[in-house]
Amino acid sequence: MWKTIVRRILAMIPQIIILSLFIFLLAKAMPGDPFTGRVNPNTDPATIERMKELAGLNNPWYQQYWDWIRNAVQGDFGQSFLYKLPVTDIIGSRVANTIWLSLLTVIFTYLIALPLGLFSGRYQNSLFDKTVVVYNFVSFAVPIFIFALVMLFIFGYRLEWFPTTGSVSTGIAEGTVQYQLSRLYHMILPAISQALLATAVTIQYLRNEVIDAQQMDFVRTARAKGVPTNKVFTRHIFRNASLPIAAQLSYEITALISGSVVIEQTFAYPGIGKLFIDTINGRDYSVITALVLILGIVTIVGNLISDIVMSIVDPRIRIQ
């Protein structure tokens, strides 16, 4: 297993290099530049041209790419044109918010999806199963930005149960228990909003696997031996049905990353997703390329984690 992990890690290196090249070229293909609309309209064009020259934007693309990737390996993604700060500092100040929000979303997602998928498959064609199927179709079809706006309007503005912006209330000392509770309070509504729509795939996979597993020989053998129904489901059916869930881990990570862009922008939550939208609007190439590269690496690592989890859940599965 360790040899497999090492081989996969080595295989990730050319993937990351190709990914970084595509990211850099696509960012350079964006119209406009970081200085458009951010200087005095009466400024001499020669002055703007000198600013571009100092920023290295007039160098050949391959030289710009080499300078960028060489510094990125050392953890230096350059200076933000928009915020006038090092890119690593800007991302570092936002990444913790996104990580905690994503973690809470995953917890909510599986707390909802696992019991619904398991009991829906166990009691196939019952009223409960039909209700879950309808919920699944609706959650899969509703766009996340519309659902997030509805949740924000109902629970944020109308009922006023949750805050509508920010990641923590003002006036609270950082590092205190009250500060951490305030952060959690601000994350609940965005996390639930994203989790309610993120359950669709997990519920469907788990439901189908439970239905199929009930017809397999090892389940019939367990029933014939007099194993209680609950143990049959928990020890045999659920264990076998959990394999697709492990395979979905990388998909869940990618979905959380893409979904966080919409969720954070809708709830004005200061995380990586909102930063991504703001820097695209500001043509801040240095931050855009760093964010996309980091998120791409997270996705690649997510595939590796998914393979490892699958091999742990079922030792028969070994990637050769």
N, C-alpha and C positions, 0 to 999 in steps of 0.2 A: 504493500500500500504506500509506504514511504517513497519507494522508487517511482511509483505512478505520480505522486504529488510533485516530486522534483522534476519529472519530465514535463508535467503540465506547467509548472512555473517557468521552465526554460522556454516552452512553446509560447508563453505569454509575451516574451520579450519582443519578437518580431511583430506580434499583433499590436503591441503598444506603439512601436515605431511607426508602423503603417497608419495607425489611428492618429498619432500626433501630426503626421504629414498631411492627412486629409483635413484635420481640424484647422491647421495653419493656413492651408490653401483656401478653404471655404471662408475663413475669417477675412482673408485678404480680398476675396471676391465680393465682399459686402460693399454696397455703394456708400460713398461718403468717406469721411475720415474723422478722427477724434477731435479735430480742431474746427470742424464746420459748425457754425452757429454758436461757438463758445468763445469767440473773440469779438472785439469791437468791429462792427461792419465797416467802419472807416479805416481800419488797420491796413497798412500798405501790404499788398500781396507778397512783396518780397520778404516782409517780416514773417508772414505765415509760412512761406517756403523755408525760411531759416529754422522755424520751429519744427517743421517736418524733417528737415535735415538733421537737426540735433536729436530728434527722436529715432532716427534711423529708418524712417519710412520711405526714403528715396533710395535705399540700398537695394540691390538685386534680391529677389524673393528667397533664393537659396542661401544667401548670406544672412538674411534676416532669420530664416528658419534655423540655421546652424547656431546663430547667437542665442536664439530663444531656447532651443533644446539643450544646449550646453549649460546655460544658466539654470534651466528647469531641473536638470539632474542634480544640481547643487542646492535645490530648494528656492531658487531665486527666479520668480516669474516676472520680474521687472516692476515698473512703476505704473500705477493707475493714472490714466489721463484725466479721468473724471473726478476721482477723489483725492488726487495728489498724494497718495500714500502707497507704500509697498503692497503689491498684490497679495502676498502671503499674510500680511496683517489684516487686510480687508476680509479675505476668505476665512482666516482663523477666528475673526470676531463673529462670524455668522455660522460656521460649520457646526458648532455645538448645538445651536437651536434646531438645525435641521436633523441632526442625529437623534436628539431626544424626541422630536416630533415624529420621526420615522419609526423609532422604537415603540413609542406609544401606539402608533397606528398599526404596527404589526401585532402588538398584543391585543388590541381591540378586534383586528381582523380575524385572528384565530379564535378568540373567545366567541365570536359570532359564528364563524364559518364551520368550525369543527362540530359543535353540537347540532347545528342545522343540517349539515351534510350527513352526519352519522345517523341521526334519527329519521331524516327524510328517506335515506336508503333502507333503513331497517323497517320502517312502516310505509312501504311503497304503496302508492295509490290511495293513501288515506287523506283526510282533509288537511292534516298537517303537511303532508308531502306536497299536495297540490298548492297549498299556500306558499310553501318554500319555493316551488318552481315558478310561481307567478312573481314572487319577490326577486328571484334570480334573474328573470327576463327583464324586469323593470330596472334593476340595478345595473345590468349590463348595457341597457339601451340609453339610460339617462346620461347626458354629458356632465362631466364632473364640475365644470364651471357654473352650470345652471343649478345643479344640486347644492353646491357650496353657497351660492347666492341665496337660495331658498332657506337653507339652514341658518345662514347669517341673519337674514331678515326675521325669521321666526324666533329663534332662540337668542339672538343678539340684540335686535332692535325692539321687537314687539314684547317678548317675555322678559328680556333683560336678564337672562339667567347666566350668560357668559359675556366676557369682554369681546369687543369687536375688532380691536387693533392691538398691535404690540405683542411683546413676549413676557412682560412683567409690569406690574403696576408701578407708578412713579412714587418716589418718596420712601422706598423700602431699602434698608441697608443690605448690600450684597453680602452673600455668605450666610445669612441667617436662615432659620427654619421658615420664617414667614416669606422670605424671598423665594425659596425653593417651592413652597406651596403656591405662591403667586404664579411662578413659571408653569407649574403643572396645571393650574386653573386656566391659564391662557391657551394651553395646548389641547385641552379636552375637546372643545368644539371642532377645531380643524382636524384633529385626529379621528374623531367619530365620523365626521363628514366624509373623509377619505376612506375610512375603513368600511363604511356601509356599502360603498360601491366597489371596493377592492375584494369583497368576499365572493363575487360571482363565480370566478374560475375555480376557486378552492372548493366551494360548495358543490359545483357541478361534477368536478373530478371525484370528490369523496363519495358523493351519492351514487354515481355510476359504478365506482369500484366496490362499494358495499353491496349493491344489487348483484353485481357479477360474482363477488366472492361467496355469496350465499349458495350459489349453485355448484361450487367447486367440491372436489372429492374430500379434501381435508376437513371441510366444514361438515359434510355429511358424516364422515367418520367420527368427528368429535360429538356430533349429536347422537350417533348410534351408541357411543360409549357412555351416554348419560351425562355429558358435560352440561352444566347449567347454561341457559340461554345467554345470560349476561356475560359469563366467562367466554362463551363462544365469540361474542361480538368484541369484547375488549382484548382478548388474548390472541384471537385468530383472525377474525375479519378485519378489525381496525388496524392491526399491525400490517396486514397485507395491503389494505387500502391506503395506508399512509405513504407508500412508495411514490405515487404521483405527486403528493404534497411536497415531498422532499425534492422531487424533480422540478417543482414549480418555484423553488426558493429563489433561483436567479431571476425568474420572471417577476416575482414579487418585489425584489430589490429594484429592478429596472422600472416597474410600474410606480413604486414609491418615489423614485427620483423624478420621473416625468410628472407624476401627479403633484409633487411638492411645489413645482413651478406655479401651477394654477392655484393650489390651496394657499400658498404663502402670499401670492399676489392678491387674492380675494380677501383674505383676512388681514392684510398688511402686516404679516408676520415676518420679522427680520431674519430670514434664513437665506440659504444658498439659492433657492428658487426665485425669491424676489430680487436678490442681487443680480441674478442672471438676466431677468427682464430689464432691470434698470440699466445694466451695462450694454445690453443690445441696443436699447433706445439711445444711449450715449455714444455708441460706436467705440466703446472702450475695449480695443482688441486684446490688450494684455490680460484683462480680467476674463474676457469671454473665452479665449483660448485655454487659459488655466482651468477655468471651471469645467469646460467640456472635456478636457483631457482627464481631469480628476474623476469626473462622473463616468467617463468611459472606462477608466481603470477599475473603478468600483464595480461596474457591470461585469468586466472580465473576471475579477476576483470572485464575484457572486457566482459565476458559472463553476469556478473551481470549488467553492464551498458547497454548492449543490451536489456536485459529484462525490465529494467527501461524505456528506450527510447520507446520500443514497447508499454508499458502501457500508456505512455504519448501521443504518436501519436494516439492510439486508446483506449479510456477509457474502451471499452468493454472487452479488454484483461486484465485480472487480474490473476496473477499467484497465485494459491491457495496452 
